[in-house]
Amino acid sequence: MQLDSKLPSGPIELAWDKTRFEMKLVNPANKRKHNLIVVGSGLAGASAAASLGELGYNVQCFCFQDSPRRAHSIAAQGGINAAKNYQNDGDSIYRLFYDTVKGGDFRAREANVYRLAQISVNIIDQCVAQGVPFAREYGGLLSNRSFGGAQVSRTFYARGQTGQQLLLGAYQALERQVHAGKVKMFPRTEMLDLVVIDGRARGIVARDLVTGKIQSYAADAVLLATGGYGNVFYLSTNAKGSNATAIWRAYKRGAAFGNPCFTQIHPTCIPVSGDYQSKLTLMSESLRNDGRIWVPKKAGDKRPPNQIPEAERDYYLERRYPSFGNLVPRDVASRNAKAVCDEGRGVGETGLGVYLDFGEAISRLGKHTIAERYGNLFEMYNRITGEDPYQVPMRIYPAIHYTMGGLWVDYNLMTTVPGLFALGEANFSDHGANRLGASALMQGLSDGYFVIPYTIGNYIASNKIEKLDTSHPAFGQVESEVQSRIKKLLEVKGQRTVASFHRDLGKIMWELCGMARNAAGLEEAIGKIICLRDEFQHGVKVTGSGEELNQQLENAGRVSDFLELGELMCRDALHRNESCGGHFREEYQTPDGEALRDDEHFSYVAAWEYAGPDKLPVLNKEPLEFNYVHPSQRSYK
Ligand SMILES: Cc1cc2nc3c(=O)[nH]c(=O)nc-3n(C[C@H](O)[C@H](O)[C@H](O)COP(=O)(O)OP(=O)(O)OC[C@H]3O[C@@H](n4cnc5c(N)ncnc54)[C@H](O)[C@@H]3O)c2cc1C
């Protein structure tokens, strides 16, 4: 497989302008002759579908929920970054670029990240024009707060509901195009396979989730904006429905998978409370602006927090990282939380928790100000735990939150299958080995509103794309493969539920390929996953039929894909003999427990290629070059 990242040459500040100028354009009158498929209507998909419809293309947009408004993006709480420098506190496009490359532990492409930082300023204007109610200062200016890994305040927010408000903006833009007849929306329709004809992506096969009907859709290009795969860990902060099926099936049709082991653990989630649990809840990183993280100094100290005097508390992030304090990046905060819990200093019944304490902020700023900033998050915490965070510190623990890995894409967001593009969390993205907070919304909207409208035109104008429809035999062939996979799942008639397999997989992934990994553990995980997959194939119980609404069947397909993806993640983690960002290999750490990269051998994107059933995947490498931000040991001290 040839990986051509199509990185632009010349000074990085001019690269995107130059690329756009050199791109071929599609004449306005010709755009309406082209059909595009967008799978996903979260922030990345909705913004792309709306923008492409506005440009004049005919768009078919798919989602598995009953409405685009229910995409996982709606859950995003804390905010979206942009280098507006409204605070006049030293921010700039270059600083956002620098922070993101460094935050990603030097495993992202410089040119992509620079473009992202440039576009960040346009996103805010676009969203304000749509009426997104960002928080404002008393005088009317947009307000900002800080997120981890930055020493400036550049995060725009709408209380703790930023994703919801941004999604409503994108949804309105999308619905406008639906009304105009330029976008046709297919809710409750799940893409189950990709159709590749003469080496190009030409359509999808999808299942109507209400009737069970399997149907093909043809287009001149296919865009996947299907979100992340954090639910491979079973317990995560992701929406329960988030899954990897679309990108996994595309991988099996030839799209390389980039850095699958790069997953993000978020430090501030409500701790797991028992085996019955099926979902974890995020407490936004924005809380670290005012909340102080601590554990007792003494191991095994079980006193309630208000009985532990100041002198006996360890504000370990402030102590270890005086420059960034509680606002160190997520990977660093998570690892430190695990370390103090491993020392027996964790709090709560399970000992897997640390305090996030607002006592000092409330006495400094008053309860009213804290309620204005984080009111809905406090209420959510209170409802879930029964504890009032205005009175007692929150208890938090790291949890799976985001996947930096995803389909490999070039600078134009095209995968290794010509005509197949990936956007938002579904691609391997601009975040390297660790994403900074408030950067996912920025990337999804950058991809959808500002990058793909140019690059899709260039693809269409530069290639002769034959006209075809779903009568092409390739569609029938893929449809019958989809049908037979469904039939197989229904015919197993085993004894165990889909959820029980999923839970077991999640346990293997969290324990052996989670916050800390090592070679022996990863080998063990691969063996266990292969066994579990085999058990699934012979022991899963899926009731009902394929010709009706059948959520067990939907889940069975998704878990079956997770059982394959989990193995690839472990193989990727095993081959990367270094620690970087969220990928922490216990064998590779500095004397004080920080991630130890090996730039000489691993400064590349790992792009895995499917080699066929029962064959090991092939590793392709895209070398990374750093001409602006020179790789160094990340320091937040
Ligand atoms: C609790 C939480 C809080 C967060 N807070 C923030 C934050 O404050 N700031 C920030 O920057 N990031 C945040 N993130 C991350 C961010 O929300 C996500 O990365 C981002 O919203 C992903 O957007 P997306 O459009 O790529 O995918 P999604 O929003 O996940 O959308 C995926 C879409 O694809 C569709 N889809 C998927 N598979 C198929 C299929 N096979 N067939 C048909 N349709 C399919 C779905 O129906 C959906 O429409 C948060 C994440 C979580 C979990």
The ligand as an SDF file (V2000), in Angstrom:
LIG
                    3D

 53 58  0  0  0  0  0  0  0  0999 V2000
  -19.2650   13.1790   27.2620 C   0  0  0  0  0  0  0  0  0  0  0  0
  -18.3990   13.8180   26.2130 C   0  0  0  0  0  0  0  0  0  0  0  0
  -18.0960   15.1600   26.2850 C   0  0  0  0  0  0  0  0  0  0  0  0
  -17.2910   15.7520   25.3090 C   0  0  0  0  0  0  0  0  0  0  0  0
  -17.0040   17.0880   25.4130 N   0  0  0  0  0  0  0  0  0  0  0  0
  -16.2330   17.6580   24.4560 C   0  0  0  0  0  0  0  0  0  0  0  0
  -15.9320   19.0530   24.5140 C   0  0  0  0  0  0  0  0  0  0  0  0
  -16.3720   19.7710   25.4100 O   0  0  0  0  0  0  0  0  0  0  0  0
  -15.1600   19.5740   23.5440 N   0  0  0  0  0  0  0  0  0  0  0  0
  -14.6590   18.8240   22.5180 C   0  0  0  0  0  0  0  0  0  0  0  0
  -13.9760   19.3630   21.6540 O   0  0  0  0  0  0  0  0  0  0  0  0
  -14.9460   17.5060   22.4360 N   0  0  0  0  0  0  0  0  0  0  0  0
  -15.7170   16.9150   23.3670 C   0  0  0  0  0  0  0  0  0  0  0  0
  -15.9940   15.5750   23.2770 N   0  0  0  0  0  0  0  0  0  0  0  0
  -15.6030   14.8280   22.0670 C   0  0  0  0  0  0  0  0  0  0  0  0
  -16.5920   15.1560   20.9420 C   0  0  0  0  0  0  0  0  0  0  0  0
  -17.8860   15.2550   21.4620 O   0  0  0  0  0  0  0  0  0  0  0  0
  -16.6150   14.1100   19.8320 C   0  0  0  0  0  0  0  0  0  0  0  0
  -15.3160   13.7800   19.4550 O   0  0  0  0  0  0  0  0  0  0  0  0
  -17.3300   14.6540   18.6170 C   0  0  0  0  0  0  0  0  0  0  0  0
  -18.5990   15.1510   18.9700 O   0  0  0  0  0  0  0  0  0  0  0  0
  -17.4740   13.5930   17.5230 C   0  0  0  0  0  0  0  0  0  0  0  0
  -18.2340   14.1350   16.4840 O   0  0  0  0  0  0  0  0  0  0  0  0
  -18.4410   13.3300   15.1450 P   0  0  0  0  0  0  0  0  0  0  0  0
  -19.3200   14.1560   14.2810 O   0  0  0  0  0  0  0  0  0  0  0  0
  -17.1220   12.9340   14.5990 O   0  0  0  0  0  0  0  0  0  0  0  0
  -19.1820   11.9790   15.5740 O   0  0  0  0  0  0  0  0  0  0  0  0
  -20.5700   11.7160   16.3490 P   0  0  0  0  0  0  0  0  0  0  0  0
  -21.1350   12.9050   16.9910 O   0  0  0  0  0  0  0  0  0  0  0  0
  -20.3010   10.5110   17.1840 O   0  0  0  0  0  0  0  0  0  0  0  0
  -21.5630   11.3220   15.2060 O   0  0  0  0  0  0  0  0  0  0  0  0
  -21.5030   10.0890   14.5430 C   0  0  0  0  0  0  0  0  0  0  0  0
  -22.6350   10.0350   13.5410 C   0  0  0  0  0  0  0  0  0  0  0  0
  -22.4530    8.9030   12.7180 O   0  0  0  0  0  0  0  0  0  0  0  0
  -23.6320    8.1430   12.6610 C   0  0  0  0  0  0  0  0  0  0  0  0
  -23.2240    6.7580   12.4380 N   0  0  0  0  0  0  0  0  0  0  0  0
  -22.2460    6.0550   13.0440 C   0  0  0  0  0  0  0  0  0  0  0  0
  -22.1300    4.8300   12.5060 N   0  0  0  0  0  0  0  0  0  0  0  0
  -23.0680    4.7670   11.5370 C   0  0  0  0  0  0  0  0  0  0  0  0
  -23.4490    3.7640   10.6290 C   0  0  0  0  0  0  0  0  0  0  0  0
  -22.8200    2.5840   10.5830 N   0  0  0  0  0  0  0  0  0  0  0  0
  -24.4870    4.0190    9.7840 N   0  0  0  0  0  0  0  0  0  0  0  0
  -25.1360    5.2130    9.8220 C   0  0  0  0  0  0  0  0  0  0  0  0
  -24.7930    6.2060   10.6440 N   0  0  0  0  0  0  0  0  0  0  0  0
  -23.7780    5.9820   11.4900 C   0  0  0  0  0  0  0  0  0  0  0  0
  -24.3420    8.4070   13.9640 C   0  0  0  0  0  0  0  0  0  0  0  0
  -25.7180    8.1280   13.8050 O   0  0  0  0  0  0  0  0  0  0  0  0
  -24.0200    9.8900   14.1550 C   0  0  0  0  0  0  0  0  0  0  0  0
  -24.9240   10.6550   13.3990 O   0  0  0  0  0  0  0  0  0  0  0  0
  -16.7700   14.9710   24.2600 C   0  0  0  0  0  0  0  0  0  0  0  0
  -17.0580   13.6140   24.2050 C   0  0  0  0  0  0  0  0  0  0  0  0
  -17.8430   13.0330   25.1860 C   0  0  0  0  0  0  0  0  0  0  0  0
  -18.0570   11.5620   25.1460 C   0  0  0  0  0  0  0  0  0  0  0  0
  1  2  1  0
  2  3  1  0
  2 52  2  0
  3  4  2  0
  4  5  1  0
  4 50  1  0
  5  6  2  0
  6  7  1  0
  6 13  1  0
  7  8  2  0
  7  9  1  0
  9 10  1  0
 10 11  2  0
 10 12  1  0
 12 13  2  0
 13 14  1  0
 14 15  1  0
 14 50  1  0
 15 16  1  0
 16 17  1  0
 16 18  1  0
 18 19  1  0
 18 20  1  0
 20 21  1  0
 20 22  1  0
 22 23  1  0
 23 24  1  0
 24 25  2  0
 24 26  1  0
 24 27  1  0
 27 28  1  0
 28 29  2  0
 28 30  1  0
 28 31  1  0
 31 32  1  0
 32 33  1  0
 33 34  1  0
 33 48  1  0
 34 35  1  0
 35 36  1  0
 35 46  1  0
 36 37  1  0
 36 45  1  0
 37 38  2  0
 38 39  1  0
 39 40  1  0
 39 45  2  0
 40 41  1  0
 40 42  2  0
 42 43  1  0
 43 44  2  0
 44 45  1  0
 46 47  1  0
 46 48  1  0
 48 49  1  0
 50 51  2  0
 51 52  1  0
 52 53  1  0
M  END
$$$$
